[in-house]
Structure formats: structure tokens, C-alpha cells
């Protein structure tokens, strides 16, 4: 049997989008860019414990870290509104 089963949609909805949207709102950005999404994916991966495929979905630090890096990426691209 599978140790873990999920499709991309469930991973995105639980781990990605909450932090991505918070980061976009914090930055007051009008767009979600590819670099912002890459930053979010890397943040999620950095929160994953060795031996796990994804971080625990209820770990608030994942969403906080994703939001922070998305906001930073928006600022770096100069699409954040001050």
C-alpha cells in the first residue's frame, strides 16, 4: 500500500495557496508571477522533514514561511505596492 497518496490539487490547496495568497495580499501585488510560485515551492520543500514527502498540512509555520518568501519575491520584482 501507499505510504502517502495525494494529487497536486490537494497539495496546492492545503500547503501552497494559503501562504501564496497571504504573501500576495501582504505585498499588495496585482499579479502572481512564476518567481513567486517558485519561491513558494522552495519554502514548502524547506519545511519538509527528512523522510517525509510534504510538510504536515496543519503546520502554521509552513504558511507563514510561504507568505514571507512570496512577499519578498514580489518586492524583488518590484510589483509590491508600498
mmCIF file of the N, C-alpha and C atoms, coordinates in Angstrom:
data_MODEL
# 
_entry.id   MODEL 
# 
loop_
_atom_site.group_PDB 
_atom_site.id 
_atom_site.type_symbol 
_atom_site.label_atom_id 
_atom_site.label_alt_id 
_atom_site.label_comp_id 
_atom_site.label_asym_id 
_atom_site.label_entity_id 
_atom_site.label_seq_id 
_atom_site.pdbx_PDB_ins_code 
_atom_site.Cartn_x 
_atom_site.Cartn_y 
_atom_site.Cartn_z 
_atom_site.occupancy 
_atom_site.B_iso_or_equiv 
_atom_site.pdbx_formal_charge 
_atom_site.auth_seq_id 
_atom_site.auth_comp_id 
_atom_site.auth_asym_id 
_atom_site.auth_atom_id 
_atom_site.pdbx_PDB_model_num 
ATOM 1   N N  . UNK A 1 1  ? 0.806  -1.172 0.000   1.00 0.00 ? 1  UNK A N  1 
ATOM 2   C CA . UNK A 1 1  ? 0.000  0.000  0.000   1.00 0.00 ? 1  UNK A CA 1 
ATOM 3   C C  . UNK A 1 1  ? 0.863  1.255  0.000   1.00 0.00 ? 1  UNK A C  1 
ATOM 4   N N  . UNK A 1 2  ? 0.240  2.299  -0.370  1.00 0.00 ? 2  UNK A N  1 
ATOM 5   C CA . UNK A 1 2  ? 0.924  3.587  -0.452  1.00 0.00 ? 2  UNK A CA 1 
ATOM 6   C C  . UNK A 1 2  ? 1.113  4.180  0.941   1.00 0.00 ? 2  UNK A C  1 
ATOM 7   N N  . UNK A 1 3  ? 2.270  4.758  1.155   1.00 0.00 ? 3  UNK A N  1 
ATOM 8   C CA . UNK A 1 3  ? 2.537  5.446  2.417   1.00 0.00 ? 3  UNK A CA 1 
ATOM 9   C C  . UNK A 1 3  ? 1.914  6.827  2.394   1.00 0.00 ? 3  UNK A C  1 
ATOM 10  N N  . UNK A 1 4  ? 1.746  7.362  1.205   1.00 0.00 ? 4  UNK A N  1 
ATOM 11  C CA . UNK A 1 4  ? 1.170  8.702  1.048   1.00 0.00 ? 4  UNK A CA 1 
ATOM 12  C C  . UNK A 1 4  ? 0.512  8.770  -0.317  1.00 0.00 ? 4  UNK A C  1 
ATOM 13  N N  . UNK A 1 5  ? -0.681 9.312  -0.363  1.00 0.00 ? 5  UNK A N  1 
ATOM 14  C CA . UNK A 1 5  ? -1.368 9.468  -1.642  1.00 0.00 ? 5  UNK A CA 1 
ATOM 15  C C  . UNK A 1 5  ? -2.040 10.832 -1.680  1.00 0.00 ? 5  UNK A C  1 
ATOM 16  N N  . UNK A 1 6  ? -1.713 11.607 -2.678  1.00 0.00 ? 6  UNK A N  1 
ATOM 17  C CA . UNK A 1 6  ? -2.348 12.910 -2.859  1.00 0.00 ? 6  UNK A CA 1 
ATOM 18  C C  . UNK A 1 6  ? -2.134 13.343 -4.302  1.00 0.00 ? 6  UNK A C  1 
ATOM 19  N N  . UNK A 1 7  ? -3.045 14.124 -4.784  1.00 0.00 ? 7  UNK A N  1 
ATOM 20  C CA . UNK A 1 7  ? -2.838 14.699 -6.105  1.00 0.00 ? 7  UNK A CA 1 
ATOM 21  C C  . UNK A 1 7  ? -2.320 16.119 -5.941  1.00 0.00 ? 7  UNK A C  1 
ATOM 22  N N  . UNK A 1 8  ? -1.883 16.701 -7.008  1.00 0.00 ? 8  UNK A N  1 
ATOM 23  C CA . UNK A 1 8  ? -1.328 18.052 -6.951  1.00 0.00 ? 8  UNK A CA 1 
ATOM 24  C C  . UNK A 1 8  ? -2.309 19.068 -6.422  1.00 0.00 ? 8  UNK A C  1 
ATOM 25  N N  . UNK A 1 9  ? -3.577 18.878 -6.712  1.00 0.00 ? 9  UNK A N  1 
ATOM 26  C CA . UNK A 1 9  ? -4.599 19.832 -6.277  1.00 0.00 ? 9  UNK A CA 1 
ATOM 27  C C  . UNK A 1 9  ? -4.672 19.898 -4.756  1.00 0.00 ? 9  UNK A C  1 
ATOM 28  N N  . UNK A 1 10 ? -4.672 18.752 -4.093  1.00 0.00 ? 10 UNK A N  1 
ATOM 29  C CA . UNK A 1 10 ? -4.792 18.771 -2.632  1.00 0.00 ? 10 UNK A CA 1 
ATOM 30  C C  . UNK A 1 10 ? -3.552 19.370 -1.989  1.00 0.00 ? 10 UNK A C  1 
ATOM 31  N N  . UNK A 1 11 ? -2.389 19.088 -2.539  1.00 0.00 ? 11 UNK A N  1 
ATOM 32  C CA . UNK A 1 11 ? -1.159 19.672 -2.005  1.00 0.00 ? 11 UNK A CA 1 
ATOM 33  C C  . UNK A 1 11 ? -1.177 21.186 -2.205  1.00 0.00 ? 11 UNK A C  1 
ATOM 34  N N  . UNK A 1 12 ? -1.555 21.630 -3.395  1.00 0.00 ? 12 UNK A N  1 
ATOM 35  C CA . UNK A 1 12 ? -1.637 23.074 -3.664  1.00 0.00 ? 12 UNK A CA 1 
ATOM 36  C C  . UNK A 1 12 ? -2.629 23.761 -2.745  1.00 0.00 ? 12 UNK A C  1 
ATOM 37  N N  . UNK A 1 13 ? -3.816 23.190 -2.605  1.00 0.00 ? 13 UNK A N  1 
ATOM 38  C CA . UNK A 1 13 ? -4.865 23.820 -1.817  1.00 0.00 ? 13 UNK A CA 1 
ATOM 39  C C  . UNK A 1 13 ? -4.518 23.893 -0.337  1.00 0.00 ? 13 UNK A C  1 
ATOM 40  N N  . UNK A 1 14 ? -3.851 22.896 0.183   1.00 0.00 ? 14 UNK A N  1 
ATOM 41  C CA . UNK A 1 14 ? -3.566 22.851 1.613   1.00 0.00 ? 14 UNK A CA 1 
ATOM 42  C C  . UNK A 1 14 ? -2.240 23.527 1.955   1.00 0.00 ? 14 UNK A C  1 
ATOM 43  N N  . UNK A 1 15 ? -1.224 23.300 1.171   1.00 0.00 ? 15 UNK A N  1 
ATOM 44  C CA . UNK A 1 15 ? 0.114  23.796 1.516   1.00 0.00 ? 15 UNK A CA 1 
ATOM 45  C C  . UNK A 1 15 ? 0.518  25.056 0.766   1.00 0.00 ? 15 UNK A C  1 
ATOM 46  N N  . UNK A 1 16 ? 0.088  25.199 -0.461  1.00 0.00 ? 16 UNK A N  1 
ATOM 47  C CA . UNK A 1 16 ? 0.561  26.311 -1.272  1.00 0.00 ? 16 UNK A CA 1 
ATOM 48  C C  . UNK A 1 16 ? -0.280 27.562 -1.194  1.00 0.00 ? 16 UNK A C  1 
ATOM 49  N N  . UNK A 1 17 ? -1.532 27.438 -1.562  1.00 0.00 ? 17 UNK A N  1 
ATOM 50  C CA . UNK A 1 17 ? -2.356 28.626 -1.760  1.00 0.00 ? 17 UNK A CA 1 
ATOM 51  C C  . UNK A 1 17 ? -2.558 29.503 -0.531  1.00 0.00 ? 17 UNK A C  1 
ATOM 52  N N  . UNK A 1 18 ? -2.742 28.958 0.667   1.00 0.00 ? 18 UNK A N  1 
ATOM 53  C CA . UNK A 1 18 ? -2.929 29.876 1.810   1.00 0.00 ? 18 UNK A CA 1 
ATOM 54  C C  . UNK A 1 18 ? -1.761 30.854 1.982   1.00 0.00 ? 18 UNK A C  1 
ATOM 55  N N  . UNK A 1 19 ? -0.551 30.341 1.918   1.00 0.00 ? 19 UNK A N  1 
ATOM 56  C CA . UNK A 1 19 ? 0.622  31.201 2.067   1.00 0.00 ? 19 UNK A CA 1 
ATOM 57  C C  . UNK A 1 19 ? 0.845  32.097 0.862   1.00 0.00 ? 19 UNK A C  1 
ATOM 58  N N  . UNK A 1 20 ? 0.594  31.563 -0.328  1.00 0.00 ? 20 UNK A N  1 
ATOM 59  C CA . UNK A 1 20 ? 0.767  32.366 -1.544  1.00 0.00 ? 20 UNK A CA 1 
ATOM 60  C C  . UNK A 1 20 ? -0.178 33.560 -1.514  1.00 0.00 ? 20 UNK A C  1 
ATOM 61  N N  . UNK A 1 21 ? -1.434 33.305 -1.224  1.00 0.00 ? 21 UNK A N  1 
ATOM 62  C CA . UNK A 1 21 ? -2.403 34.408 -1.200  1.00 0.00 ? 21 UNK A CA 1 
ATOM 63  C C  . UNK A 1 21 ? -2.088 35.405 -0.102  1.00 0.00 ? 21 UNK A C  1 
ATOM 64  N N  . UNK A 1 22 ? -1.660 34.942 1.068   1.00 0.00 ? 22 UNK A N  1 
ATOM 65  C CA . UNK A 1 22 ? -1.302 35.857 2.151   1.00 0.00 ? 22 UNK A CA 1 
ATOM 66  C C  . UNK A 1 22 ? -0.116 36.712 1.724   1.00 0.00 ? 22 UNK A C  1 
ATOM 67  N N  . UNK A 1 23 ? 0.875  36.112 1.082   1.00 0.00 ? 23 UNK A N  1 
ATOM 68  C CA . UNK A 1 23 ? 2.034  36.866 0.615   1.00 0.00 ? 23 UNK A CA 1 
ATOM 69  C C  . UNK A 1 23 ? 1.666  37.903 -0.426  1.00 0.00 ? 23 UNK A C  1 
ATOM 70  N N  . UNK A 1 24 ? 0.774  37.541 -1.346  1.00 0.00 ? 24 UNK A N  1 
ATOM 71  C CA . UNK A 1 24 ? 0.316  38.480 -2.379  1.00 0.00 ? 24 UNK A CA 1 
ATOM 72  C C  . UNK A 1 24 ? -0.445 39.639 -1.728  1.00 0.00 ? 24 UNK A C  1 
ATOM 73  N N  . UNK A 1 25 ? -1.312 39.307 -0.780  1.00 0.00 ? 25 UNK A N  1 
ATOM 74  C CA . UNK A 1 25 ? -2.061 40.358 -0.091  1.00 0.00 ? 25 UNK A CA 1 
ATOM 75  C C  . UNK A 1 25 ? -1.135 41.263 0.718   1.00 0.00 ? 25 UNK A C  1 
ATOM 76  N N  . UNK A 1 26 ? -0.173 40.674 1.419   1.00 0.00 ? 26 UNK A N  1 
ATOM 77  C CA . UNK A 1 26 ? 0.766  41.477 2.202   1.00 0.00 ? 26 UNK A CA 1 
ATOM 78  C C  . UNK A 1 26 ? 1.579  42.420 1.316   1.00 0.00 ? 26 UNK A C  1 
ATOM 79  N N  . UNK A 1 27 ? 1.949  41.922 0.136   1.00 0.00 ? 27 UNK A N  1 
ATOM 80  C CA . UNK A 1 27 ? 2.740  42.730 -0.799  1.00 0.00 ? 27 UNK A CA 1 
ATOM 81  C C  . UNK A 1 27 ? 1.864  43.724 -1.565  1.00 0.00 ? 27 UNK A C  1 
ATOM 82  N N  . UNK A 1 28 ? 0.560  43.501 -1.502  1.00 0.00 ? 28 UNK A N  1 
ATOM 83  C CA . UNK A 1 28 ? -0.386 44.301 -2.287  1.00 0.00 ? 28 UNK A CA 1 
ATOM 84  C C  . UNK A 1 28 ? -0.044 44.231 -3.775  1.00 0.00 ? 28 UNK A C  1 
ATOM 85  N N  . UNK A 1 29 ? 0.360  43.052 -4.200  1.00 0.00 ? 29 UNK A N  1 
ATOM 86  C CA . UNK A 1 29 ? 0.732  42.831 -5.601  1.00 0.00 ? 29 UNK A CA 1 
ATOM 87  C C  . UNK A 1 29 ? -0.523 42.570 -6.433  1.00 0.00 ? 29 UNK A C  1 
ATOM 88  N N  . UNK A 1 30 ? -0.460 42.957 -7.695  1.00 0.00 ? 30 UNK A N  1 
ATOM 89  C CA . UNK A 1 30 ? -1.576 42.743 -8.610  1.00 0.00 ? 30 UNK A CA 1 
ATOM 90  C C  . UNK A 1 30 ? -1.442 41.459 -9.408  1.00 0.00 ? 30 UNK A C  1 
ATOM 91  N N  . UNK A 1 31 ? -0.276 40.839 -9.354  1.00 0.00 ? 31 UNK A N  1 
ATOM 92  C CA . UNK A 1 31 ? -0.015 39.632 -10.131 1.00 0.00 ? 31 UNK A CA 1 
ATOM 93  C C  . UNK A 1 31 ? 0.635  38.583 -9.251  1.00 0.00 ? 31 UNK A C  1 
ATOM 94  N N  . UNK A 1 32 ? 0.474  37.330 -9.666  1.00 0.00 ? 32 UNK A N  1 
ATOM 95  C CA . UNK A 1 32 ? 1.227  36.224 -9.092  1.00 0.00 ? 32 UNK A CA 1 
ATOM 96  C C  . UNK A 1 32 ? 2.149  35.755 -10.204 1.00 0.00 ? 32 UNK A C  1 
ATOM 97  N N  . UNK A 1 33 ? 3.446  35.886 -9.983  1.00 0.00 ? 33 UNK A N  1 
ATOM 98  C CA . UNK A 1 33 ? 4.421  35.582 -11.034 1.00 0.00 ? 33 UNK A CA 1 
ATOM 99  C C  . UNK A 1 33 ? 5.074  34.224 -10.813 1.00 0.00 ? 33 UNK A C  1 
ATOM 100 N N  . UNK A 1 34 ? 5.723  33.759 -11.848 1.00 0.00 ? 34 UNK A N  1 
ATOM 101 C CA . UNK A 1 34 ? 6.431  32.482 -11.754 1.00 0.00 ? 34 UNK A CA 1 
ATOM 102 C C  . UNK A 1 34 ? 7.489  32.497 -10.638 1.00 0.00 ? 34 UNK A C  1 
ATOM 103 N N  . UNK A 1 35 ? 8.315  33.539 -10.521 1.00 0.00 ? 35 UNK A N  1 
ATOM 104 C CA . UNK A 1 35 ? 9.279  33.554 -9.413  1.00 0.00 ? 35 UNK A CA 1 
ATOM 105 C C  . UNK A 1 35 ? 8.623  33.497 -8.030  1.00 0.00 ? 35 UNK A C  1 
ATOM 106 N N  . UNK A 1 36 ? 7.442  34.062 -7.892  1.00 0.00 ? 36 UNK A N  1 
ATOM 107 C CA . UNK A 1 36 ? 6.731  33.988 -6.611  1.00 0.00 ? 36 UNK A CA 1 
ATOM 108 C C  . UNK A 1 36 ? 6.301  32.548 -6.322  1.00 0.00 ? 36 UNK A C  1 
ATOM 109 N N  . UNK A 1 37 ? 5.846  31.847 -7.348  1.00 0.00 ? 37 UNK A N  1 
ATOM 110 C CA . UNK A 1 37 ? 5.428  30.459 -7.177  1.00 0.00 ? 37 UNK A CA 1 
ATOM 111 C C  . UNK A 1 37 ? 6.621  29.545 -6.902  1.00 0.00 ? 37 UNK A C  1 
ATOM 112 N N  . UNK A 1 38 ? 7.739  29.817 -7.565  1.00 0.00 ? 38 UNK A N  1 
ATOM 113 C CA . UNK A 1 38 ? 8.954  29.024 -7.312  1.00 0.00 ? 38 UNK A CA 1 
ATOM 114 C C  . UNK A 1 38 ? 9.427  29.233 -5.878  1.00 0.00 ? 38 UNK A C  1 
ATOM 115 N N  . UNK A 1 39 ? 9.390  30.475 -5.417  1.00 0.00 ? 39 UNK A N  1 
ATOM 116 C CA . UNK A 1 39 ? 9.774  30.763 -4.036  1.00 0.00 ? 39 UNK A CA 1 
ATOM 117 C C  . UNK A 1 39 ? 8.867  30.014 -3.062  1.00 0.00 ? 39 UNK A C  1 
ATOM 118 N N  . UNK A 1 40 ? 7.571  29.969 -3.353  1.00 0.00 ? 40 UNK A N  1 
ATOM 119 C CA . UNK A 1 40 ? 6.628  29.238 -2.503  1.00 0.00 ? 40 UNK A CA 1 
ATOM 120 C C  . UNK A 1 40 ? 6.948  27.749 -2.483  1.00 0.00 ? 40 UNK A C  1 
ATOM 121 N N  . UNK A 1 41 ? 7.216  27.184 -3.642  1.00 0.00 ? 41 UNK A N  1 
ATOM 122 C CA . UNK A 1 41 ? 7.538  25.751 -3.717  1.00 0.00 ? 41 UNK A CA 1 
ATOM 123 C C  . UNK A 1 41 ? 8.811  25.433 -2.946  1.00 0.00 ? 41 UNK A C  1 
ATOM 124 N N  . UNK A 1 42 ? 9.819  26.280 -3.072  1.00 0.00 ? 42 UNK A N  1 
ATOM 125 C CA . UNK A 1 42 ? 11.062 26.061 -2.343  1.00 0.00 ? 42 UNK A CA 1 
ATOM 126 C C  . UNK A 1 42 ? 10.854 26.192 -0.838  1.00 0.00 ? 42 UNK A C  1 
ATOM 127 N N  . UNK A 1 43 ? 9.982  27.109 -0.427  1.00 0.00 ? 43 UNK A N  1 
ATOM 128 C CA . UNK A 1 43 ? 9.689  27.264 1.002   1.00 0.00 ? 43 UNK A CA 1 
ATOM 129 C C  . UNK A 1 43 ? 8.984  26.017 1.536   1.00 0.00 ? 43 UNK A C  1 
ATOM 130 N N  . UNK A 1 44 ? 8.052  25.489 0.778   1.00 0.00 ? 44 UNK A N  1 
ATOM 131 C CA . UNK A 1 44 ? 7.362  24.263 1.192   1.00 0.00 ? 44 UNK A CA 1 
ATOM 132 C C  . UNK A 1 44 ? 8.361  23.120 1.317   1.00 0.00 ? 44 UNK A C  1 
ATOM 133 N N  . UNK A 1 45 ? 9.226  22.997 0.329   1.00 0.00 ? 45 UNK A N  1 
ATOM 134 C CA . UNK A 1 45 ? 10.238 21.931 0.371   1.00 0.00 ? 45 UNK A CA 1 
ATOM 135 C C  . UNK A 1 45 ? 11.171 22.092 1.563   1.00 0.00 ? 45 UNK A C  1 
ATOM 136 N N  . UNK A 1 46 ? 11.508 23.332 1.905   1.00 0.00 ? 46 UNK A N  1 
ATOM 137 C CA . UNK A 1 46 ? 12.421 23.546 3.036   1.00 0.00 ? 46 UNK A CA 1 
ATOM 138 C C  . UNK A 1 46 ? 11.768 23.218 4.378   1.00 0.00 ? 46 UNK A C  1 
ATOM 139 N N  . UNK A 1 47 ? 10.449 23.178 4.416   1.00 0.00 ? 47 UNK A N  1 
ATOM 140 C CA . UNK A 1 47 ? 9.729  22.840 5.646   1.00 0.00 ? 47 UNK A CA 1 
ATOM 141 C C  . UNK A 1 47 ? 9.492  21.336 5.800   1.00 0.00 ? 47 UNK A C  1 
ATOM 142 N N  . UNK A 1 48 ? 9.860  20.580 4.785   1.00 0.00 ? 48 UNK A N  1 
ATOM 143 C CA . UNK A 1 48 ? 9.627  19.142 4.803   1.00 0.00 ? 48 UNK A CA 1 
ATOM 144 C C  . UNK A 1 48 ? 10.720 18.444 5.600   1.00 0.00 ? 48 UNK A C  1 
ATOM 145 N N  . UNK A 1 49 ? 10.316 17.623 6.562   1.00 0.00 ? 49 UNK A N  1 
ATOM 146 C CA . UNK A 1 49 ? 11.274 16.894 7.392   1.00 0.00 ? 49 UNK A CA 1 
ATOM 147 C C  . UNK A 1 49 ? 11.897 15.753 6.590   1.00 0.00 ? 49 UNK A C  1 
ATOM 148 N N  . UNK A 1 50 ? 13.132 15.395 6.899   1.00 0.00 ? 50 UNK A N  1 
ATOM 149 C CA . UNK A 1 50 ? 13.771 14.272 6.203   1.00 0.00 ? 50 UNK A CA 1 
ATOM 150 C C  . UNK A 1 50 ? 12.902 13.010 6.288   1.00 0.00 ? 50 UNK A C  1 
ATOM 151 N N  . UNK A 1 51 ? 12.731 12.371 5.162   1.00 0.00 ? 51 UNK A N  1 
ATOM 152 C CA . UNK A 1 51 ? 11.924 11.161 5.101   1.00 0.00 ? 51 UNK A CA 1 
ATOM 153 C C  . UNK A 1 51 ? 10.457 11.414 4.778   1.00 0.00 ? 51 UNK A C  1 
ATOM 154 N N  . UNK A 1 52 ? 10.001 12.662 4.860   1.00 0.00 ? 52 UNK A N  1 
ATOM 155 C CA . UNK A 1 52 ? 8.623  12.998 4.521   1.00 0.00 ? 52 UNK A CA 1 
ATOM 156 C C  . UNK A 1 52 ? 8.551  13.518 3.086   1.00 0.00 ? 52 UNK A C  1 
ATOM 157 N N  . UNK A 1 53 ? 7.406  13.367 2.459   1.00 0.00 ? 53 UNK A N  1 
ATOM 158 C CA . UNK A 1 53 ? 7.217  13.886 1.105   1.00 0.00 ? 53 UNK A CA 1 
ATOM 159 C C  . UNK A 1 53 ? 6.759  15.334 1.119   1.00 0.00 ? 53 UNK A C  1 
ATOM 160 N N  . UNK A 1 54 ? 5.942  15.684 2.102   1.00 0.00 ? 54 UNK A N  1 
ATOM 161 C CA . UNK A 1 54 ? 5.429  17.048 2.247   1.00 0.00 ? 54 UNK A CA 1 
ATOM 162 C C  . UNK A 1 54 ? 5.396  17.378 3.736   1.00 0.00 ? 54 UNK A C  1 
ATOM 163 N N  . UNK A 1 55 ? 5.395  18.662 4.084   1.00 0.00 ? 55 UNK A N  1 
ATOM 164 C CA . UNK A 1 55 ? 5.256  19.023 5.491   1.00 0.00 ? 55 UNK A CA 1 
ATOM 165 C C  . UNK A 1 55 ? 3.844  18.722 6.000   1.00 0.00 ? 55 UNK A C  1 
ATOM 166 N N  . UNK A 1 56 ? 3.691  18.711 7.304   1.00 0.00 ? 56 UNK A N  1 
ATOM 167 C CA . UNK A 1 56 ? 2.368  18.494 7.884   1.00 0.00 ? 56 UNK A CA 1 
ATOM 168 C C  . UNK A 1 56 ? 1.452  19.641 7.453   1.00 0.00 ? 56 UNK A C  1 
ATOM 169 N N  . UNK A 1 57 ? 0.265  19.342 6.944   1.00 0.00 ? 57 UNK A N  1 
ATOM 170 C CA . UNK A 1 57 ? -0.605 20.385 6.401   1.00 0.00 ? 57 UNK A CA 1 
ATOM 171 C C  . UNK A 1 57 ? -1.125 21.388 7.433   1.00 0.00 ? 57 UNK A C  1 
ATOM 172 N N  . UNK A 1 58 ? -1.094 21.039 8.706   1.00 0.00 ? 58 UNK A N  1 
ATOM 173 C CA . UNK A 1 58 ? -1.585 21.966 9.731   1.00 0.00 ? 58 UNK A CA 1 
ATOM 174 C C  . UNK A 1 58 ? -0.468 22.740 10.411  1.00 0.00 ? 58 UNK A C  1 
ATOM 175 N N  . UNK A 1 59 ? 0.749  22.619 9.909   1.00 0.00 ? 59 UNK A N  1 
ATOM 176 C CA . UNK A 1 59 ? 1.884  23.347 10.467  1.00 0.00 ? 59 UNK A CA 1 
ATOM 177 C C  . UNK A 1 59 ? 1.815  24.793 9.988   1.00 0.00 ? 59 UNK A C  1 
ATOM 178 N N  . UNK A 1 60 ? 1.468  25.698 10.896  1.00 0.00 ? 60 UNK A N  1 
ATOM 179 C CA . UNK A 1 60 ? 1.294  27.112 10.530  1.00 0.00 ? 60 UNK A CA 1 
ATOM 180 C C  . UNK A 1 60 ? 2.591  27.745 10.040  1.00 0.00 ? 60 UNK A C  1 
ATOM 181 N N  . UNK A 1 61 ? 3.723  27.231 10.471  1.00 0.00 ? 61 UNK A N  1 
ATOM 182 C CA . UNK A 1 61 ? 4.986  27.838 10.041  1.00 0.00 ? 61 UNK A CA 1 
ATOM 183 C C  . UNK A 1 61 ? 5.194  27.669 8.544   1.00 0.00 ? 61 UNK A C  1 
ATOM 184 N N  . UNK A 1 62 ? 4.626  26.630 7.963   1.00 0.00 ? 62 UNK A N  1 
ATOM 185 C CA . UNK A 1 62 ? 4.731  26.448 6.508   1.00 0.00 ? 62 UNK A CA 1 
ATOM 186 C C  . UNK A 1 62 ? 4.050  27.620 5.809   1.00 0.00 ? 62 UNK A C  1 
ATOM 187 N N  . UNK A 1 63 ? 2.821  27.918 6.204   1.00 0.00 ? 63 UNK A N  1 
ATOM 188 C CA . UNK A 1 63 ? 2.069  29.007 5.567   1.00 0.00 ? 63 UNK A CA 1 
ATOM 189 C C  . UNK A 1 63 ? 2.745  30.351 5.809   1.00 0.00 ? 63 UNK A C  1 
ATOM 190 N N  . UNK A 1 64 ? 3.271  30.537 7.005   1.00 0.00 ? 64 UNK A N  1 
ATOM 191 C CA . UNK A 1 64 ? 3.956  31.796 7.323   1.00 0.00 ? 64 UNK A CA 1 
ATOM 192 C C  . UNK A 1 64 ? 5.223  31.959 6.487   1.00 0.00 ? 64 UNK A C  1 
ATOM 193 N N  . UNK A 1 65 ? 5.983  30.877 6.342   1.00 0.00 ? 65 UNK A N  1 
ATOM 194 C CA . UNK A 1 65 ? 7.210  30.942 5.549   1.00 0.00 ? 65 UNK A CA 1 
ATOM 195 C C  . UNK A 1 65 ? 6.899  31.180 4.077   1.00 0.00 ? 65 UNK A C  1 
ATOM 196 N N  . UNK A 1 66 ? 5.883  30.495 3.567   1.00 0.00 ? 66 UNK A N  1 
ATOM 197 C CA . UNK A 1 66 ? 5.479  30.690 2.163   1.00 0.00 ? 66 UNK A CA 1 
ATOM 198 C C  . UNK A 1 66 ? 5.047  32.136 1.944   1.00 0.00 ? 66 UNK A C  1 
ATOM 199 N N  . UNK A 1 67 ? 4.237  32.672 2.837   1.00 0.00 ? 67 UNK A N  1 
ATOM 200 C CA . UNK A 1 67 ? 3.786  34.058 2.700   1.00 0.00 ? 67 UNK A CA 1 
ATOM 201 C C  . UNK A 1 67 ? 4.968  35.019 2.696   1.00 0.00 ? 67 UNK A C  1 
ATOM 202 N N  . UNK A 1 68 ? 5.930  34.786 3.566   1.00 0.00 ? 68 UNK A N  1 
ATOM 203 C CA . UNK A 1 68 ? 7.088  35.678 3.654   1.00 0.00 ? 68 UNK A CA 1 
ATOM 204 C C  . UNK A 1 68 ? 7.910  35.663 2.373   1.00 0.00 ? 68 UNK A C  1 
ATOM 205 N N  . UNK A 1 69 ? 8.163  34.485 1.818   1.00 0.00 ? 69 UNK A N  1 
ATOM 206 C CA . UNK A 1 69 ? 9.007  34.428 0.613   1.00 0.00 ? 69 UNK A CA 1 
ATOM 207 C C  . UNK A 1 69 ? 8.262  34.941 -0.616  1.00 0.00 ? 69 UNK A C  1 
ATOM 208 N N  . UNK A 1 70 ? 6.948  34.743 -0.658  1.00 0.00 ? 70 UNK A N  1 
ATOM 209 C CA . UNK A 1 70 ? 6.163  35.285 -1.774  1.00 0.00 ? 70 UNK A CA 1 
ATOM 210 C C  . UNK A 1 70 ? 6.183  36.813 -1.723  1.00 0.00 ? 70 UNK A C  1 
ATOM 211 N N  . UNK A 1 71 ? 6.027  37.352 -0.529  1.00 0.00 ? 71 UNK A N  1 
ATOM 212 C CA . UNK A 1 71 ? 6.085  38.808 -0.374  1.00 0.00 ? 71 UNK A CA 1 
ATOM 213 C C  . UNK A 1 71 ? 7.469  39.337 -0.771  1.00 0.00 ? 71 UNK A C  1 
ATOM 214 N N  . UNK A 1 72 ? 8.521  38.636 -0.374  1.00 0.00 ? 72 UNK A N  1 
ATOM 215 C CA . UNK A 1 72 ? 9.886  39.045 -0.735  1.00 0.00 ? 72 UNK A CA 1 
ATOM 216 C C  . UNK A 1 72 ? 10.098 38.964 -2.239  1.00 0.00 ? 72 UNK A C  1 
ATOM 217 N N  . UNK A 1 73 ? 9.565  37.927 -2.868  1.00 0.00 ? 73 UNK A N  1 
ATOM 218 C CA . UNK A 1 73 ? 9.711  37.783 -4.319  1.00 0.00 ? 73 UNK A CA 1 
ATOM 219 C C  . UNK A 1 73 ? 8.975  38.911 -5.047  1.00 0.00 ? 73 UNK A C  1 
ATOM 220 N N  . UNK A 1 74 ? 7.807  39.277 -4.548  1.00 0.00 ? 74 UNK A N  1 
ATOM 221 C CA . UNK A 1 74 ? 7.062  40.392 -5.154  1.00 0.00 ? 74 UNK A CA 1 
ATOM 222 C C  . UNK A 1 74 ? 7.852  41.687 -5.027  1.00 0.00 ? 74 UNK A C  1 
ATOM 223 N N  . UNK A 1 75 ? 8.468  41.895 -3.877  1.00 0.00 ? 75 UNK A N  1 
ATOM 224 C CA . UNK A 1 75 ? 9.275  43.104 -3.677  1.00 0.00 ? 75 UNK A CA 1 
ATOM 225 C C  . UNK A 1 75 ? 10.486 43.095 -4.608  1.00 0.00 ? 75 UNK A C  1 
ATOM 226 N N  . UNK A 1 76 ? 11.112 41.930 -4.760  1.00 0.00 ? 76 UNK A N  1 
ATOM 227 C CA . UNK A 1 76 ? 12.286 41.827 -5.627  1.00 0.00 ? 76 UNK A CA 1 
ATOM 228 C C  . UNK A 1 76 ? 11.930 42.110 -7.085  1.00 0.00 ? 76 UNK A C  1 
ATOM 229 N N  . UNK A 1 77 ? 10.726 41.745 -7.470  1.00 0.00 ? 77 UNK A N  1 
ATOM 230 C CA . UNK A 1 77 ? 10.278 42.006 -8.850  1.00 0.00 ? 77 UNK A CA 1 
ATOM 231 C C  . UNK A 1 77 ? 9.682  43.395 -9.007  1.00 0.00 ? 77 UNK A C  1 
ATOM 232 N N  . UNK A 1 78 ? 9.622  44.110 -7.919  1.00 0.00 ? 78 UNK A N  1 
ATOM 233 C CA . UNK A 1 78 ? 9.092  45.474 -7.909  1.00 0.00 ? 78 UNK A CA 1 
ATOM 234 C C  . UNK A 1 78 ? 7.618  45.534 -8.318  1.00 0.00 ? 78 UNK A C  1 
ATOM 235 N N  . UNK A 1 79 ? 6.866  44.502 -7.914  1.00 0.00 ? 79 UNK A N  1 
ATOM 236 C CA . UNK A 1 79 ? 5.425  44.537 -8.143  1.00 0.00 ? 79 UNK A CA 1 
ATOM 237 C C  . UNK A 1 79 ? 4.675  44.687 -6.824  1.00 0.00 ? 79 UNK A C  1 
ATOM 238 N N  . UNK A 1 80 ? 5.402  44.773 -5.715  1.00 0.00 ? 80 UNK A N  1 
ATOM 239 C CA . UNK A 1 80 ? 4.781  45.024 -4.423  1.00 0.00 ? 80 UNK A CA 1 
ATOM 240 C C  . UNK A 1 80 ? 4.453  46.509 -4.323  1.00 0.00 ? 80 UNK A C  1 
ATOM 241 N N  . UNK A 1 81 ? 3.313  46.808 -3.764  1.00 0.00 ? 81 UNK A N  1 
ATOM 242 C CA . UNK A 1 81 ? 2.890  48.194 -3.580  1.00 0.00 ? 81 UNK A CA 1 
ATOM 243 C C  . UNK A 1 81 ? 3.207  48.593 -2.153  1.00 0.00 ? 81 UNK A C  1 
ATOM 244 N N  . UNK A 1 82 ? 3.904  49.679 -1.988  1.00 0.00 ? 82 UNK A N  1 
ATOM 245 C CA . UNK A 1 82 ? 4.277  50.139 -0.636  1.00 0.00 ? 82 UNK A CA 1 
ATOM 246 C C  . UNK A 1 82 ? 3.202  51.000 -0.063  1.00 0.00 ? 82 UNK A C  1 
# 
